[in-house]
């Protein structure tokens, strides 16, 4: 099958799969169409599927409650998905298709800072608001665009807490080694961790990039091992992390602390590497343990977690939750302006200042969230637990990995 025919076969709207609870009726036959270009196949598919789960759970929950009530109308949510097969140029093409052919009213973001940044030029051109999870790098939001919003806080909001925690509680950790995927977010988060570590007297003894699609890390890991790091940071996506963690064990890379981002708290990673997941610290923008309560369609972080696990058979992590948060924010904006006027909804999103199951939501002048305090997680046994911030921590940082 050719790429084009495969693409055509996967371009689907999942709106028809939305099942309403018995007795739910819409006050009007109005529909709000929301497009999402996602990597549902290819190496980034674990991330894309988690995003789709979050988007769809929000849509199903809203529709089961009777739809979005905006002004005197009620809108059924229709999600339209396009698979861009983990290829960023296709993501851009898919977003344009969603706007010009599928005629969506709004967009939720693709996966990753690189794809979101590329796609945002299209949404800005057409004046279509796009709310993105999974895009934390500030380089995404420094373009002066009005129609782009992101629910992940900047990278330094992740690297500063872990560097501070290490410096304060583990003074014997003096040397850091970094290996990052040559992609926008992984290199950006690696740069921020280097700054955070250096400012606390932790020396970066190794800092290299690996090519997208790398299937053998042995040469890089051999060089890394020779530097005898106390702390290893591996930045990439779920499939990269699975392969990297296994090969670290094979190559004898060990130390006092291993941090991997992103996806190390995800069940795909934990199940794939087994006991090697134990002790891995990872960044997160949300966890059920945050305990936020709200008046949105989910009501609380805890209730979102229960609904997600009931629907998908596993606990949610931040990618699915952040995706659902995009829906919550859009819903609140539609309710505020009483409809789907793109410019008015855009202004309402920009003015958002409220508590949601995701946490406090307020956007800075660039469109990136400015109100979030992300938790730091560590896999202890086979489960991720919160080790920072202190007010919601469930365990102390555990040291040592092989």
N, C-alpha and C positions, 0 to 999 in steps of 0.2 A: 504494500500500500504506500502510495506517495505521501509526502508530508502534507500536501494540499488536501488530498482526499481524507487523510487522517484528521486534519484540522477541521474539515467540513463535518466529519462524522462526530466530532466532539463538541462542536458549537451547539450548546444546548441551553434552553431555559428550564430551570428547575421549578419554575413557578407552578407548573401543573402538578408537581408532587406535593405541594403544600396541602396538608390535611387540616381542615377546620374541625373544632369540637362540635358535637351535635348541638343544634339549637342556635349556633352563632350565625347571625345574619348581618349583612352590611347595609347601612342606612342609604347608601348610594352606590351606583356601579362605577365608582372611581377607582383608579389604579395608579399607584406611584411605582414607576419602573426604576430599579436600581441595578446598575451594571457593575460587574467585578471581573476583571481579567486576572486569572490566577494560573500558577504553574501546577496544574493537576496531573501532569505526567512529566517525566524527566527527573533529573537529580534533585530538584527542589520540590518535588511533589509532596513529601511529608509536611513541609511548611504550608504549601498551597492548600492541602486538604484541611489542615487545622484552621486556616483562615475561613475556608468555605463553611466549616462546621459552625464557627462563631457567627458568620453572617446569616446562615440559614436558621440557626437556633433563634436569633433575634426575630427574623421574619416570621417564623412559625409561631413564636410566642405572641407576637403582636397580632397576627391574623386570628389566632385562637381566642384572643381577647376582644375581637371585633374590628380590628384595624386601627389606623391612625386617625384620630378625630381632630381635624384642622378646620377652623371656621365652622361653617354649617355642614361640612362634608365629612365623610368617612372614607378613608383610602385603604384598599387592600394592598399589601406589599407584594410586588412581583420581582424576584431576583433573576437576573439574566447573567449567566456565567459563560466565559470564554476561556478555553485552555490555551495558554501561550507556550506550553511545552518547555518551560524553564529557559526560554530564549528572550532576552530583553528586547531586541528589535521587534519581535512578534508581540511583546506586551504593548508596545507603543501602537502598533498596527491594530491590535485588538481593542484598545481604548478608543481609537478613532472610529472603528467599526461600531462599537457600542453606542457612540454618540450620533454618528451620521446615518447608520442603517437601522440599528435596533431602537433608536430614538429614546434612550433612557433619560430620565429626569435628573438623576444624580449618579455619582460613582463612588464606590469604595475602592481603596487602593490595591495594587498588585503587591507581590512580596518583595521586600528588601528596599534599601535606600536607593540602589542604582536604578531599579525598575520604576520606582515611584518618581524619582527625579526626572527620568526620561519621559514618563507618561504625563507628568504635570505640565509640560509645555503644550500638550494637546488639550488638556482640560482648561488651561488658561486661555488658549486661543478661542475656544468655543464658549467660554464663560460658564462652565459646568462645575459646581462644587464637587471636590473629591476629598473624602476623609480617609486617611491612611493609617492602618496599624503597621507594625513591622518596618518602620522607617524612622530611625532615631538620629541619623547623622545630620548635623546642622547644615552641611553643604546642600541638603535637599531643600532647605527652607530659606536660603539666603539669596534667592533669585528675584525677590520682590514681587512674587505672585500673590494675588488676592484670593484665588479660589482653591488653594491647597491648605489642608489642615492635617495635623498628625497627632496621634494620641500617645506617642512614646516621647518621654523626656530626653534631653540631649545626652550624648554618650558619657560626658563627665559626671552626670548624676549617677552613673553606675560605677565608674572607675574610682571616683573619689572615696566612696564609703569602703570599698574593699581594700584599697591602699591604706586608708586610715586604720581600719580594723587590724590589718596585718602589722602595720608599724607599731600600734599600741599593744597588741597582745602577743606578737611573735617576733621579738627583737633579734632572734637568730636568723631570720630570713633576710639575707643581704643581697642575693643575686637572682635576677629575673631573666628568663628566656622567653621570647615571643616568636610564635610562628602563625602567620595570618594568611588567609585566602586573599588573593589579589583581586579584591572586589571592594566596592565603595564602603559598605558598613564594616566588614572585618578589618580593613586597613585603618579606618577612622577610629574604631574602638581600640585597636592596638596602639595607635598614636596617643590616644588619650590615656591609656593605662601607663605607657612609658612616662608621660608627663607626671601623672599622679604618683608613680613609684619614685621617679627621680627627685621630686620635690620633698620626699620623705627619706632620702638617703639610700634608697634601694637601687643598686646598679643594674642596668640592663646589659647583660653579657652576650646576648644573642638576639637578633631581631631580623627575621627573614620573611619573605612572602612565598607562597606556593601558587602555582597556576590553577585557574578554574579547571576542574576535570581531572586533577591529580589523583592517581590510583596507587601511588607508592611514595610514602613519606620517608623511606628508610635512610636515604642519603642525608636529608635535612635533620632527621632525628639523631643520626650518628654525630653530626657536627654539634648539634645542641647538647648531646650527652657529654661531649668533650669539655664543655664549659662548666660542668658541674653546677647547674643552677639549683637554688633552693626552691624556687617558685617557677612553674611553667604555665604559660598562657597560650592556649590554642584557640584561634578565632576562625570560624567558618560556619557552615550550616550542618544540619543533622547528619547527613550521610558522610560529610567530611569528618565530623567528630567521631562517628562510629569507627571508621577506618583508622583515624589518627590514634584513638585510644587503644585499639587492639595492637597497632604497630608500635606504640610506645612500650607496651608490655613485652612485645617480642624483641625490641631493641634494647631493653634494659634501662629505659629512661625512668628515673625515679627522683623523688625529692620530698620536700616537706609540704608543698601545696600545689595542687593542679586546678587551674581555672579554665573552663572551656565555655565558649559562647559561639553561637546560640543553639539552644535545643538540648542541652545536657540534662535538663530536668524532665524532658519529654519521655513518655513511655517507650517510644520507638528506640531512643538511645539506651535507656536503662535495660530494656529487654534484650537488645542486640549485644550489649557488652557484658551483661551479667554482673558478677562481682567487681569487675573493673570500674563500674560506675560509682562504687562506694568512695566517698571522700572528695569527689569532684565538686568544686564550687562553681556556681554559674550565676550570671546576671538575669534578672527578671524585672519586668515592669509591674507585675501583679501576682498575687497569690490569694487563694481562698482565705488564708490565714489573716489577710489584711482586715477582714471583718467589717468592711464598709456596709452601711445601710443607706437606703435611698428611697425615693418615690418614683423611680423609673419602672419600666415594665417587669424588671427582675426583682426589685425590692431590696436585694442585698447580695453581697459577694457569696454568702453561704447558699442562698437559694439558686443563684446562677450555677454554682458548682453542682448542686443536686440535679438541676434540669439538664446540664451538660452531660453528666455521668449517666443519667437515665437514658439519654438519647444516643450517646456515642460509646457507652460502655467503658469509659476511662475518665479519670479526673481531668478537669481542664487545666491548662497552663496559660501563660500570659498571651500567647498568639491567638488562641481561640477567644479568650476574654476580651482582648483589645479589639478584635474584629467585631464582636457583639457590641462593644462600647461605641463603635462608629455608628451602628444603627440607633442606639439610644440617643446619641447626640443629634443625629439627623431628625429623629422623631420629635425631640424637644423643640428643635428649630422650626419644623413644620407646624407644630401645635402653636408656637408663639406667633407666627406670621399668618396662620390660617390658610395655608395652601402650599403650592409647589413652585411659586415664582422663584427662579434661580437666584436672582440678585438679592431678593429679600431674605431668602433662606441663607444665603452666604453671609449676609450681615448679621443674622441671628446666631449663626454658628460662631462667628467672630466674637460676639458679645456674650457667649455662654459663660456662666459663672455659677456652678451648681455642684451638688454632690450626687454621684452615681454609684452603682455597684462597683465600677472601675476605680472609684476614688474621686477626689475633687477635680473638676474639669474647668480649666480656664486657659485660654490661649494667649500666647504672647504676640507681639506685633508681627512676627514672621509667619504665624499660623501654627507654630509648634506649641504643644501643651507646656505650660509653665508652672503647673500646680502639683505635679505628681511627685511622690517620694517613693522610689522603687525599692522593693525588698531584695536582699541578697540571699541566695539559696545554697544549700549544700546537700548532696545526696548522702544520707546516712543510712546504711543498710541498703534497702531497695527503694527508699522513698526520699523525695526532696523535702527539706525542712527549712524554715526561715531562721537565719542566724543574724540578721540585721534588717531593720532598725530595732533598738532595744525594746520599744513598746509592743512589738508583736513577735519578737523572737521566740522560737520554740526549742532551740538548742544552742550550745556553744560551738565555735569553730573547731573542727577536728583536724589534726595535722597528720601528714604522712600518706604517700601513695607509692605503688610499685607498678 
